[in-house]
Amino acid sequence: MISKTNVPNWVRLGNFTYDIRQDCLLDAAGGHVSLRPQSAQILSILVENLGQTVTKETLISVVWQDVSVTDDSLTQCIADIRRTLDDTDRRILQTRPKVGYLLHPTQQDAPVPQTTEQRSLTWNQFTNPGSKSTWVCIEALNLPSSNQKFDVASLENHTAGTGDGRLIQANGTAAIFEFTNVFAALNFALGLSTSPHGYAYRIGVDLVPKGLADTTQNPINTMEVRAANLSSIAQSAEVVTSVDVRDQCYGELDFDFEDLGHQMLPNAKHAVRAFRAGMNKAALRLLPNLATEDLLPTIAIIPLTPRVETEDTSIMGEIIADDLISAISRSADINVISRLSTTVFRTKTADLAKMGSVLGADFVLSGTFMKNDTQIIMMLEFSEVSTNNVLWSDRIEVDVTALLSGVGAVDDIVSKMRKSIALNEVKRARSTPISMLRNYTLLIGAVGLMHRLGPADFELAGEMLTALIERSPDQPAALSWMARWHVLRVQQGWSDDPQKEAQLALACSTKALNIDPENALALTSEGFVLTNLLHQLDEAEDRYDAALEANPNDANGRLLRGTLFAFQGRGQAAKRDSERALHLAPLDPHRFFFLALAASANIAAEDYERAVVLAKASLRMNRTHTSTLRVKAVAQMRLGDEEAARETTRELLRLQPNLSVRAWLRNSPSANFEVGRNFAATLRETGVPE
């Protein structure tokens, strides 16, 4: 085991804490977080070597002693740790390409997590806001004479307009009201700048346990009631609240809060945190100054609302939202708002424009759900903010156990959202001048159009990517897709100079990786170029391995690595990767491409029946993909269906009349392998000219 050097007792990793003494990971509430044994051991080693790179060889030799494993086992554990830490941007657990990994703490000597009792209180306050009521203490200032009492009756009338609130007690210059709803209490308080009789108020607002009014004889003079004490530090016509009140609200949505720091209240032993409250002013909202390359479509996933509120359903909507956000956060081409920001809308009614404005979202997923003993029934709606159009809606039923284990349903919902965005942006891209399109429409629209593989759509996709690169020359995504565009142009037979296309493609992928050396999309795109145009398969495999090391669930990277294995004749490895890619992208807008390359992998694995099934499924989605037709013809011929193989070849030659066996061998990455030579021989048998 590696020796410990200069390791603190506590290490903060994002929202989690690693307890060195107990050798375990704790969540924000101090609860133990479970990792599978190998992942836990790797995390322990990385903690022991904070800020230092630990090589892959060292990790494998320590964790899998005397057991022969591939790098895949390690990358799965790294992905497990990142997923647990919610380290989507890989800032905590960093990859050192071709070397190893480095754990970067966000804080050392972190505070000891809360005790069980403290956690229970915090959790109870979060899940049971009804256990608290809001007290508003109102003090009158500048009364005309010492004998005059302020008008409590008018205050009681004012509470009637809120539909909430009751007077607990009053004296000549002060009164306390109790509200069941903190928002009603603050609206009431902020509406009382002055009395109609000309004198001013100062007001304190705090949360207290329910029932305190029934046990306290004189709450205004009781030091347990901070609302009264908070009012004493307010200025004329001011409302001062406790931090507990502030935490129940959302400053940029409901109210504005100004931190007054820690304040010593009258007769108190300890200072408390106090805030000056005001009505929300949209002009005060500070908007992010996004860089051009960050202008990706942004999705806000609102926690689902239970149709019937029960103890079981109180946080189920939050859990579903968490899972959806975690799944879609793996996408490099979409921004997703954090659940802690969207949770404000769980119990609030707001229109789409309001949610989009406050959250800075282009698209919003919202809905309701019902739960019975075994199933959750979700009614979902996915909408575009700018047009107020519903792009997709569905009623989804899923087993509770399947949902909680993350099986199936979450990925299906995410795929449907992505497909809705893609279709929407392709439609917009074809009907709007390029100069007027938003950056993310250019990117998503171009990717959609280039995979349709119609000459007109394909050329438009190239123009859109060129325009986006001119606007944002340092955006890795646009450069990466431009590299793929050049490869597909050669594969479809639409280029007169494949070598020139190869150099242009490599220039794009190289620039993308210079901008972001660990960008998974750029790595897979360069692997695609190296494989299909330059035939440098060893280098390409390095790129794919690096992409999958960064994200083992990158469906594109796994698919393209499987295709590389197929070109080399590594049939079973090719089939394993490509079939897993199909699993990871069940509703991808370009699924025909996944099916086509999976068919090619099954040719290499000599599973010709499966290859035909996959090729037919691909052609049902896109019948002009010439690569799929070649694979289908070869699989049919090897199954002994010569007539069907020749019919497929006739269709292939109609779409690609200049195809020949010699030309295919010249351009194919598999030409120098036995699997490629055998494929060429079968093409001859199907009727492709020499």
C-alpha positions in Angstrom: 0.0 0.0 0.0 1.2 3.5 -0.7 2.3 5.3 2.4 0.3 8.3 3.6 2.0 11.7 3.3 0.7 15.0 4.7 -2.9 13.9 4.6 -5.4 15.9 6.7 -8.1 14.3 8.9 -10.9 15.5 6.6 -11.0 16.2 2.9 -13.8 18.0 1.2 -14.6 16.7 -2.3 -17.3 18.9 -3.7 -20.5 18.3 -1.7 -18.9 15.3 0.0 -16.3 14.8 2.8 -13.8 12.0 3.0 -13.1 10.9 6.6 -9.4 9.8 6.7 -9.7 8.3 10.2 -12.7 6.1 9.2 -11.5 5.7 5.6 -14.9 6.4 4.2 -16.9 8.9 2.1 -19.6 11.0 3.8 -22.5 12.9 2.2 -23.4 16.5 3.2 -25.5 15.2 6.0 -22.7 13.0 7.4 -24.2 9.7 6.2 -21.9 7.0 4.8 -21.8 6.8 1.0 -21.5 3.3 -0.4 -19.1 2.5 -3.2 -18.3 -0.9 -4.7 -15.2 -2.3 -3.0 -12.7 -1.7 -5.9 -14.0 1.9 -6.3 -13.7 2.6 -2.6 -10.2 1.2 -2.5 -9.2 3.4 -5.5 -10.7 6.5 -3.8 -8.8 5.7 -0.6 -5.5 5.5 -2.6 -6.1 8.7 -4.3 -7.0 10.5 -1.0 -3.7 9.2 0.4 -1.9 10.9 -2.5 -3.8 14.2 -2.7 -2.5 16.5 -5.4 -0.3 13.8 -6.8 -0.8 11.8 -9.9 -1.2 8.1 -9.3 -0.4 5.9 -12.3 -2.9 3.5 -13.8 -0.4 0.7 -13.3 -0.1 1.5 -9.6 -3.8 1.5 -9.1 -4.3 -1.8 -11.0 -1.4 -3.5 -9.2 -2.7 -2.5 -5.7 -6.5 -3.1 -6.2 -6.3 -6.2 -8.4 -3.4 -8.0 -6.9 -2.6 -11.3 -8.7 -5.6 -10.8 -11.0 -5.3 -10.0 -14.7 -7.6 -7.2 -15.7 -7.8 -4.6 -18.5 -7.9 -0.8 -18.2 -11.7 -1.1 -18.6 -12.0 -2.3 -15.0 -10.1 0.7 -13.7 -12.1 3.2 -15.9 -15.3 1.8 -14.7 -14.3 2.4 -11.1 -13.1 5.9 -12.0 -16.5 6.6 -13.6 -18.2 5.2 -10.5 -16.3 7.6 -8.2 -17.0 10.6 -10.5 -20.7 9.7 -10.7 -20.9 9.4 -6.9 -19.2 12.7 -6.3 -21.3 14.4 -9.1 -18.0 15.3 -10.6 -19.4 15.9 -14.1 -16.7 18.4 -15.2 -13.9 16.2 -13.8 -12.4 19.0 -11.6 -12.2 16.8 -8.5 -11.0 13.6 -10.0 -8.7 14.6 -12.9 -7.3 12.5 -15.7 -3.7 12.7 -16.7 -3.9 11.3 -20.2 -1.9 8.0 -20.7 -0.5 8.4 -17.2 -3.1 8.1 -14.4 -5.3 10.1 -12.1 -5.1 13.0 -9.6 -7.5 13.8 -6.8 -8.0 17.5 -6.3 -9.7 18.4 -3.0 -11.9 21.4 -2.8 -11.0 21.9 0.9 -8.8 20.2 3.4 -9.4 19.9 7.2 -13.1 20.2 6.5 -15.4 20.6 9.5 -16.7 17.5 11.1 -20.1 16.5 9.7 -23.2 17.0 11.7 -24.3 14.6 14.4 -27.2 12.3 13.9 -29.4 14.5 16.0 -28.4 17.6 13.9 -29.0 15.7 10.7 -32.4 14.6 11.8 -33.3 18.2 12.6 -32.1 19.5 9.3 -33.9 16.7 7.4 -37.1 17.3 9.3 -37.0 21.0 8.5 -36.4 20.3 4.8 -39.0 17.6 4.4 -41.6 18.9 6.8 -41.8 22.7 6.4 -45.2 22.5 8.0 -43.5 21.9 11.4 -42.6 25.6 11.5 -44.7 28.7 11.5 -43.6 32.2 10.7 -43.9 35.0 13.2 -43.9 38.6 12.3 -43.2 41.2 15.0 -44.3 44.7 14.1 -43.1 47.7 16.2 -44.5 51.2 15.7 -42.0 54.1 15.6 -42.5 57.8 15.9 -46.0 57.7 17.6 -47.3 61.2 17.9 -47.5 60.9 21.7 -46.5 58.4 24.3 -50.1 57.8 25.2 -51.1 56.8 21.6 -51.3 53.1 20.7 -50.9 52.0 17.2 -53.8 50.6 15.2 -53.7 46.8 15.6 -57.1 46.5 14.0 -55.9 47.8 10.7 -53.1 45.3 10.7 -55.5 42.5 11.3 -57.6 43.7 8.4 -54.4 43.7 6.3 -53.7 40.0 7.1 -57.2 39.2 5.7 -55.9 40.1 2.2 -53.2 37.4 2.5 -55.6 34.6 3.3 -53.3 33.7 6.2 -52.1 35.1 9.5 -53.6 35.7 13.0 -52.8 38.0 15.8 -51.0 36.3 18.7 -50.6 39.2 21.1 -50.2 43.0 21.0 -49.4 45.8 23.4 -49.4 49.6 22.9 -46.4 49.7 20.5 -45.9 46.2 19.2 -47.7 43.1 17.9 -46.9 39.6 16.8 -48.7 37.8 14.0 -48.4 34.1 13.1 -48.5 32.8 9.5 -48.5 29.3 8.2 -46.8 30.3 5.0 -43.5 32.2 5.0 -44.2 33.9 1.6 -47.5 35.3 2.9 -45.7 36.5 6.0 -43.1 38.3 4.0 -45.5 39.8 1.6 -47.6 41.1 4.6 -44.5 42.5 6.3 -43.1 44.2 3.1 -46.5 45.8 2.4 -46.3 47.7 5.7 -43.8 50.5 5.1 -45.9 53.0 7.0 -49.2 53.3 8.9 -52.1 55.2 7.4 -51.8 57.3 10.5 -48.4 58.5 9.5 -46.1 56.6 11.8 -43.5 54.0 10.6 -43.0 50.3 11.4 -39.9 48.3 11.9 -40.4 44.5 11.5 -38.7 41.3 12.4 -39.6 37.9 10.8 -38.5 34.5 12.0 -39.5 30.8 11.9 -40.6 29.2 15.2 -41.8 25.7 16.1 -45.6 25.3 15.8 -47.5 25.6 19.0 -45.2 28.1 20.6 -48.0 30.6 20.9 -50.0 28.1 22.9 -47.2 27.6 25.5 -45.8 31.2 25.8 -47.8 33.6 27.9 -46.1 36.7 26.7 -44.3 36.0 23.4 -43.2 39.6 22.8 -41.1 39.6 25.9 -39.9 36.1 25.6 -36.3 35.8 24.5 -37.0 32.5 22.6 -38.9 34.6 20.0 -36.3 36.1 17.8 -38.8 37.9 15.6 -39.2 40.5 18.4 -35.5 40.8 18.8 -34.9 41.1 15.0 -37.3 44.0 14.8 -35.2 45.8 17.3 -32.3 46.0 14.9 -34.4 47.1 11.9 -34.4 50.7 10.8 -37.6 52.6 10.1 -39.7 50.9 7.4 -37.3 48.0 7.3 -37.9 44.2 7.5 -35.2 42.1 9.0 -35.3 38.3 8.9 -33.4 35.4 10.2 -31.3 33.1 8.1 -34.0 30.4 8.5 -36.5 32.7 6.7 -34.1 33.5 4.0 -33.4 29.8 3.4 -37.1 29.1 2.9 -37.2 31.6 0.0 -35.2 32.2 -3.2 -33.8 35.7 -3.4 -33.7 36.1 -7.1 -37.2 34.7 -7.5 -39.4 35.8 -4.6 -37.6 38.4 -2.6 -34.3 40.2 -2.3 -32.1 39.6 0.8 -29.2 41.7 1.9 -26.9 40.1 4.4 -26.4 42.1 7.5 -23.8 39.7 9.0 -23.9 38.4 12.5 -25.9 40.6 14.9 -26.1 40.6 18.6 -29.7 40.8 19.6 -30.9 42.2 22.9 -30.3 39.9 25.9 -29.0 37.2 23.6 -25.9 35.1 24.4 -24.8 34.5 20.8 -24.9 36.5 17.6 -27.3 35.5 14.9 -27.2 36.0 11.1 -29.7 38.6 10.0 -30.9 39.8 6.5 -32.7 42.9 5.3 -35.6 41.8 3.1 -37.1 43.6 0.1 -39.4 42.9 -2.8 -37.9 41.2 -5.8 -36.4 43.6 -8.3 -35.6 41.8 -11.6 -33.1 44.6 -12.5 -30.9 43.5 -9.6 -30.6 40.0 -11.0 -27.0 39.3 -12.1 -26.9 37.3 -15.3 -24.0 35.1 -16.2 -21.6 36.5 -18.8 -21.3 33.3 -20.8 -18.5 32.8 -23.2 -19.5 32.2 -26.8 -18.4 28.6 -26.6 -20.7 28.0 -23.6 -23.8 29.0 -25.5 -25.3 25.5 -25.6 -29.0 24.8 -25.2 -29.9 24.9 -21.5 -32.5 22.5 -19.9 -34.2 23.0 -16.6 -35.7 19.9 -15.1 -38.4 20.9 -12.5 -39.0 18.4 -9.7 -42.2 16.5 -10.4 -45.2 17.4 -8.3 -47.2 14.6 -6.7 -50.9 14.7 -7.5 -51.5 13.4 -4.0 -49.1 14.6 -1.3 -48.1 11.8 1.1 -45.1 11.0 3.2 -43.9 8.6 0.5 -44.2 11.2 -2.3 -42.9 14.2 -0.5 -39.4 13.9 -2.0 -40.0 11.4 -4.8 -40.3 14.3 -7.4 -36.8 15.5 -6.2 -35.3 12.0 -6.6 -36.7 11.7 -10.2 -35.3 15.1 -11.1 -31.9 14.2 -9.6 -31.7 11.1 -11.7 -32.7 12.9 -14.9 -30.2 15.7 -14.2 -27.4 13.2 -13.5 -28.2 11.3 -16.7 -28.4 14.4 -19.0 -25.3 16.0 -17.4 -23.2 13.4 -19.2 -23.9 15.2 -22.4 -21.2 17.6 -23.6 -23.5 19.5 -25.9 -26.2 20.5 -23.4 -26.2 22.7 -20.3 -28.4 21.5 -17.5 -29.5 23.6 -14.5 -28.7 22.1 -11.1 -31.6 20.6 -9.1 -30.9 22.9 -6.2 -31.8 25.8 -8.5 -34.9 24.2 -10.0 -36.3 22.9 -6.7 -37.9 26.3 -6.0 -40.6 25.5 -8.5 -41.5 22.3 -6.9 -44.2 23.9 -4.8 -44.8 27.1 -6.8 -47.0 27.8 -9.7 -45.2 29.7 -12.4 -45.6 30.1 -16.2 -43.0 28.9 -18.6 -41.7 32.4 -19.4 -41.1 33.0 -15.6 -39.2 29.7 -15.2 -37.1 30.3 -18.3 -36.3 33.9 -17.2 -35.3 33.1 -13.7 -33.4 29.9 -14.5 -31.9 31.1 -17.8 -33.3 28.0 -19.5 -34.2 27.4 -23.2 -36.2 24.3 -22.5 -38.1 23.1 -19.4 -39.2 19.6 -18.4 -42.0 19.6 -15.8 -44.9 17.3 -14.8 -46.8 15.5 -12.2 -46.7 11.9 -10.9 -48.8 9.4 -9.0 -47.5 6.5 -6.9 -49.1 3.2 -6.0 -47.6 0.2 -4.3 -45.5 -0.9 -7.2 -45.6 1.8 -9.9 -45.0 5.4 -10.5 -47.0 7.0 -13.3 -45.4 10.2 -14.7 -47.2 12.8 -16.8 -44.4 14.8 -18.5 -44.2 17.9 -20.7 -41.1 19.2 -22.4 -41.4 22.7 -23.7 -39.4 25.4 -25.5 -39.4 28.7 -23.5 -39.0 31.2 -26.3 -42.0 29.9 -28.3 -44.1 28.4 -25.4 -44.5 25.3 -27.6 -44.7 21.8 -26.1 -42.2 19.7 -28.0 -43.0 16.4 -26.4 -45.4 15.1 -23.8 -45.9 11.5 -22.6 -47.5 9.4 -19.9 -44.8 7.0 -18.5 -45.4 4.1 -16.2 -42.4 2.5 -14.5 -41.8 0.1 -11.6 -40.7 1.9 -8.4 -37.8 -0.5 -8.0 -36.7 0.1 -11.6 -36.8 3.9 -11.2 -34.9 3.9 -7.9 -32.2 1.7 -9.3 -31.9 3.9 -12.4 -32.9 1.2 -14.9 -34.3 2.2 -18.2 -36.9 4.8 -17.6 -34.5 7.7 -16.8 -32.4 7.2 -19.9 -35.5 6.8 -22.1 -36.8 10.2 -20.9 -33.5 11.9 -21.5 -33.3 10.4 -25.0 -36.7 11.7 -25.8 -35.8 15.2 -24.6 -32.6 15.1 -26.7 -34.5 13.9 -29.8 -37.1 16.6 -29.3 -34.4 19.3 -29.2 -32.7 17.8 -32.3 -35.8 17.7 -34.4 -36.8 21.2 -33.3 -33.5 22.7 -34.2 -33.2 20.9 -37.5 -36.6 22.3 -38.5 -35.5 25.8 -37.4 -32.2 25.5 -39.2 -33.9 24.6 -42.6 -36.3 27.5 -42.4 -34.1 30.3 -41.1 -31.1 32.2 -42.7 -27.9 31.0 -41.2 -26.9 34.5 -40.1 -30.1 34.6 -37.9 -29.6 31.3 -36.2 -28.5 30.9 -32.6 -25.2 29.1 -32.0 -26.8 26.0 -30.5 -29.3 25.8 -33.4 -26.3 25.9 -35.8 -24.6 23.0 -33.9 -27.6 20.8 -33.3 -29.1 21.5 -36.6 -25.9 20.8 -38.5 -25.3 17.5 -36.7 -28.9 16.4 -37.5 -28.6 17.4 -41.2 -25.3 15.8 -41.8 -26.5 12.4 -40.6 -29.5 12.5 -42.9 -26.9 12.0 -45.7 -28.9 13.7 -48.4 -26.5 15.8 -50.6 -28.4 19.1 -50.1 -28.9 18.6 -46.3 -25.2 17.5 -46.0 -23.9 20.6 -47.7 -26.1 22.8 -45.6 -24.7 21.1 -42.5 -21.2 22.0 -43.7 -22.1 25.6 -44.2 -23.7 25.8 -40.8 -20.6 24.4 -39.1 -18.4 26.7 -41.0 -20.5 29.7 -39.9 -20.4 28.5 -36.3 -16.6 28.1 -36.3 -16.2 31.6 -37.8 -18.4 32.9 -34.9 -16.7 30.8 -32.2 -13.3 29.6 -33.4 -12.5 28.2 -30.0 -15.5 25.9 -29.6 -14.3 22.3 -29.6 -17.7 20.9 -30.4 -18.1 22.7 -33.7 -14.5 21.7 -34.8 -15.1 18.1 -33.7 -18.2 17.8 -35.8 -16.6 19.5 -38.8 -13.9 16.8 -38.7 -16.6 14.1 -38.8 -18.3 16.0 -41.7 -15.2 15.6 -43.8 -15.0 11.9 -43.0 -18.6 11.3 -43.9 -18.2 13.3 -47.2 -15.5 10.8 -48.3 -17.4 7.8 -47.1 -20.5 8.8 -49.2 -18.4 9.3 -52.3 -19.0 13.0 -52.5 -15.4 14.2 -52.4 -13.0 14.3 -55.4 -10.0 14.6 -53.1 -10.1 12.3 -50.1 -6.5 13.2 -49.1 -7.5 16.9 -48.9 -10.5 16.0 -46.8 -8.3 14.0 -44.5 -6.0 16.9 -43.9 -8.9 19.3 -43.3 -10.5 16.9 -40.9 -7.3 16.3 -39.0 -6.7 20.1 -38.8 -10.2 20.5 -37.2 -9.8 17.7 -34.6 -6.2 18.8 -33.8 -7.4 22.3 -33.1 -10.3 21.0 -30.9 -7.8 19.0 -28.8 -5.4 21.9 -28.5 -8.3 23.8 -27.0 -9.4 21.0 -24.7 -7.0 17.9 -24.6 -9.5 15.8 -22.6 -12.7 16.7 -24.6 -14.4 13.3 -25.3 -16.1 14.5 -28.4 -12.8 15.8 -29.9 -11.0 12.6 -29.0 -13.6 10.4 -30.7 -13.7 12.7 -33.7 -9.9 12.5 -34.1 -10.1 8.8 -33.7 -12.7 8.7 -36.5 -10.4 10.7 -38.8 -7.4 8.6 -38.0 -9.3 5.4 -38.6 -11.3 6.1 -41.7 -9.2 8.6 -43.7 -5.6 8.2 -42.5 -5.8 4.5 -41.5 -3.6 5.0 -38.4 -5.5 2.5 -36.3 -3.1 2.3 -33.3 -3.2 6.1 -32.9 -7.0 6.0 -33.3 -7.4 3.4 -30.6 -5.4 5.7 -28.2 -7.9 8.5 -28.8 -10.9 6.2 -28.3 -9.4 4.8 -25.1 -8.8 8.3 -23.8 -12.4 9.3 -24.5 -13.8 6.3 -22.8 -11.4 6.8 -19.9 -12.9 10.2 -19.4 -16.5 8.9 -19.8 -17.1 5.1 -20.0 -20.7 5.8 -21.0 -19.8 7.8 -24.1 -21.9 5.9 -26.6 -20.2 7.5 -29.6 -16.7 6.7 -28.4 -17.7 3.1 -27.7 -19.4 2.7 -31.0 -16.4 4.0 -33.0 -13.9 1.9 -31.0 -16.0 -1.1 -31.8 -15.8 -0.2 -35.5 -12.1 0.0 -35.2 -11.9 -3.4 -33.7 -14.1 -4.7 -36.5 -11.6 -3.3 -39.1 -8.8 -5.2 -37.3 -10.8 -8.5 -37.2 -11.3 -8.4 -33.4 -14.8 -9.6 -33.8 -15.9 -10.3 -30.3 -14.4 -7.0 -28.9 -16.1 -5.1 -31.8 -19.5 -6.7 -31.1 -19.2 -6.1 -27.3 -18.5 -2.4 -27.8 -21.0 -1.7 -30.5 -23.8 -3.6 -28.8 -23.1 -1.7 -25.6 -23.2 1.6 -27.6 -26.7 0.6 -28.8 -27.7 0.1 -25.2 -26.4 3.5 -24.2 -28.2 5.3 -27.1 -31.6 3.7 -27.3 -33.3 6.7 -28.8 -30.4 8.6 -30.4 -31.6 10.8 -33.3 -28.9 9.2 -35.4 -29.6 5.6 -34.3 -29.3 4.4 -37.9 -25.6 5.2 -37.7 -25.3 3.1 -34.5 -27.2 0.2 -36.1 -25.0 0.4 -39.2 -21.7 0.2 -37.4 -23.1 -2.5 -35.1 -23.9 -4.5 -38.2 -20.3 -4.1 -39.4 -19.1 -5.3 -36.0 -21.2 -8.4 -36.2 -19.8 -9.2 -39.7 -16.3 -9.3 -38.0 -17.8 -11.5 -35.3 -19.2 -13.8 -38.0 -22.7 -13.4 -36.7 -24.3 -12.8 -40.1 -27.9 -13.2 -39.1 -27.5 -10.4 -36.5 -25.7 -8.3 -39.0 -28.6 -8.5 -41.5 -31.2 -7.7 -38.8 -29.2 -4.6 -37.7 -28.6 -3.5 -41.3 -32.3 -3.7 -42.2 -33.2 -1.8 -39.1 -30.7 0.9 -40.0 -31.9 1.2 -43.6 -35.5 1.6 -42.4 -34.3 4.8 -40.8 -32.0 5.9 -43.6 -32.0 3.9 -46.9 -29.3 6.0 -48.6 -26.4 5.0 -46.2 -24.1 3.2 -48.6 -21.9 1.7 -45.9 -25.0 -0.1 -44.5 -25.9 -1.5 -47.9 -22.4 -2.9 -48.3 -22.6 -4.7 -45.0 -26.1 -6.0 -45.7 -25.0 -7.4 -49.1 -22.0 -9.2 -47.6 -24.0 -10.7 -44.7 -26.7 -11.9 -47.1 -24.2 -13.5 -49.4 -22.4 -15.3 -46.5 -25.8 -16.6 -45.3 -26.2 -18.2 -48.7 -29.0 -15.8 -49.9 -27.3 -14.8 -53.2 -30.4 -13.4 -54.9 -31.0 -11.0 -52.0 -27.3 -10.0 -51.8 -27.3 -9.1 -55.5 -30.5 -7.1 -55.2 -28.9 -5.1 -52.3 -25.8 -4.5 -54.4 -27.9 -3.2 -57.3 -29.4 -0.6 -54.9 -25.9 0.2 -53.6 -24.5 0.8 -57.1 -27.5 3.0 -58.0 -26.6 5.3 -55.0 -22.8 5.0 -55.5 -22.2 4.2 -59.2 -18.5 4.7 -59.1 -18.0 2.0 -56.4 -15.5 -0.7 -57.2 -13.7 -3.4 -55.2 -10.4 -1.7 -55.9 -11.7 1.7 -54.8 -13.1 0.2 -51.6 -9.8 -1.5 -50.7 -8.0 1.7 -51.4 -10.2 3.6 -48.9 -10.9 1.0 -46.3 -9.0 0.9 -43.0 -9.4 -2.9 -43.0 -7.6 -3.4 -46.4 -4.4 -4.6 -44.7 -6.2 -7.1 -42.5 -7.6 -10.5 -43.4 -11.1 -9.5 -42.4 -10.9 -6.6 -45.0 -9.6 -8.8 -47.8 -12.3 -11.4 -47.2 -14.9 -8.6 -47.2 -13.7 -7.4 -50.6 -13.9 -10.9 -52.0 -17.5 -11.2 -50.9 -18.3 -7.8 -52.4 -17.0 -9.2 -55.8 -19.4 -12.2 -55.4 -22.4 -9.8 -54.8 -21.7 -8.0 -58.1 -19.5 -5.1 -57.2 -17.2 -4.5 -60.2 -13.5 -5.0 -59.8 
